[in-house]
């Protein structure tokens, strides 16, 4: 086990308002503003191929008695890519997810390689998982924190338009993925009916629907 510094970058901390809330957010009650907690010693407890798990101390500057040791999962950033065919349909994928033990329907997703632009990751993953490609650049729709309670990474949402089938799939050893086509008009119903349940997928799809005015 090794001791390391806090994994959060200055850019990550800048996302957390400290005493300067957005004017669209109105406090209720008399609780003081939530200030960023002060990170302390971080100890690696487990390392896997895709995540590293740490135990880290955080000190609460407002209520010191609420300080403690917490589990932090460090991972590289991810992408979700909404791929749209020339005919206006969404290219999505069905695959088995080990955590929930279920087959899911979701946009193409993947991990950003070190030094790789997330929008280039979108193009690469769409081609690898579905065989669909486009000569266009993926458009950045936004980004969300994967799970800020315990994880350090972000999920970047991209839009790749004008895709068409140009190749076969190039899957990793343990992947089984079936590409499918979905009408944008059916997305809300698929979410409402519990067919699309992945939180990051839902976030990305709603960003696309807002962008498309649907």
N, C-alpha and C positions, 0 to 999 in steps of 0.2 A: 504494500500500500504506500502511496506517496502523498505528500502534502503539496497542494498547488494553490495558486491564487484564484480568486473568484472568476468563473468563466464568463460572466456578463460583461459586455463591452460598454464603452461610454455611450455608443449609439443606442444600445439596448436600454440603458438607464434613462436616456433622454425621452423614451417613450412613456415613462411613468411621471405624471404630473406631481410636483412636490410643492404643495401650498398654493399653486396657481391653477385651479380647476378650469376646465373649459366653460365658458359662460353659458353654454347650453345645458350644463349639468348643475342642478340646484340642490345644495345640501338640505337635509331635513334633520331636526334634532340638534343637539349641542355637541356632537362628537368633533374632536379636532381633526384637521386635515391629516390624511395618511401620508407620512413621509417614507421615503425608501429606507428599508432596514439596512444596517451596516453589516456587510459580509465578513466572516471571520475564517478560521481554519477550514480547509476543505480536504477531505481524505477520500481517496479512491477506494471503493469497496468491491467493484466488479467491472470488468471490461469485456465487451463482446464485439462482434464484427461490426455492429451498427450503432451501439450506444455504449457510453461509459457512465456508471452509477457512482455517485459521490454522497458522502455525508458531510454536510456543511453547517457551520454555526452562523446564525443571523441574530444580531442585536437590535431590538426595537428601541429607537431613540426616544419615543414618547412614553411607552410603558415598558420599562426594562424587565419587569417580571414576566412579560410575555415572550421574551427571547427564548431561543432553543436551537436544537440540532434538527436539520431537515434533510430529506432525500432529494437530490438533484440528479436528473438524467440529462446527460450531455449528448447531443447528436448533431450531425450536420443538417443543413437546411433541406427542406423538401419542396417539391412543386406539385401543383395540380394544374392540368392544362385542359381547357375546354377547346376541343378541336371541332371545327365546323366544316362540313363538306361544301363543294361548289353548289350543291343543291340545297344547302341550308340545314342539313341534318347534323346532329351531334354524334361524333364518334366516341362511344363510351366502352367500358370493359366490364366483363364479369370475371370475378376471381374469388378464390377461397381465402378468407381471412382467419388466421389461426387464433387470434385473440378472442373473437366472438364465436368461432366455430361455425361460420356461416358464409354463404356465397353472397357477395355484394355486387351492386351495380354502381359504378362511379366513373368520373373522368379519369383519364390517364394520370398517373402519379409516379413519383420517383424521387430519388435522392440527388441533390446537387453535388457534383464532383468537386474536389478542391480546386479553386481557381476558375471554375466554370460559371459563366453568366446564367442565372436561373432561366432566362428566356431561351437560351440555347439548350438548356436542359429540357425545356418543354418540347422543342423540335426533336431532340434526340429520343426522348422517351416515347413520344407519339409514334415515331417510326419504328422503334424497337418493339413496342407492345402491340401495335396494330398493323404495321405495314403501310400506314397512311403517311403521306408527306406533303409538303407545300413549299413553294419557292418564296413564300412571304416570311417576314420576321414575326415572331410571336410578340403580341402586345401585352404589356404588364397591366393587369387589372387591379392589383393590390397585393397585400400580404397580411397574414394573420399569425398570431402566436399559436404554435401547435398545441400546447397545453401549459399555460404559464404557471400553473400550480406546482409543477414538478419538472418541466422540460425547458431547456435553454434555447431551442431552435425556433425558426419561423417556417411557414409554408407560403411560398410565392405562387400567386394565381396568374396564369397566363392564358391568352386567347390566341389560337392559331387558326386562321381562316383559310379557306380555299384548299383544304386537304383532299387528296384522292389516293386511291390504292396504288402504290408504286413498287411495293416489294412484299416479301413474306415477313413473318415475325422473326425477331432475333431475341428470344427469351433467355433469361438466366436458367440455371440448372433446375431450380426448385419452383419455377413459375409455370402455371397453367392459366392462360388468359384467353378469353373469347371476346373478340371485338363485336360490338353491336351498334346499331343505329337507333337514335331516339329523336323524335320530333321535339323542338324547343317548346312547343305548346303543351307537351305532356309532362314537362319537368316538374311543375308545381304539384300535379296530381301524383306523380311517382314519389315525391317527398311526403306529401300528405298521407298517402296510403302505406307508408313504411317500406317502400321498395328501395328507395335511396336513403340510407341511414347514416352514412359516414359523415361526421361533423365537418371535416375539411372539404369534402365533396359538396355538401350543402352550401357552405360558405362560398366556394368558388362558383357554383352554379347560380347563386343569387347575384353575385357580382356580374356574371355574364348577362343574366336577365335584365338587370338594371342598365347595363351598358347597351343592350340591344333594344331597350324600351319595350320589353315584353312583360 
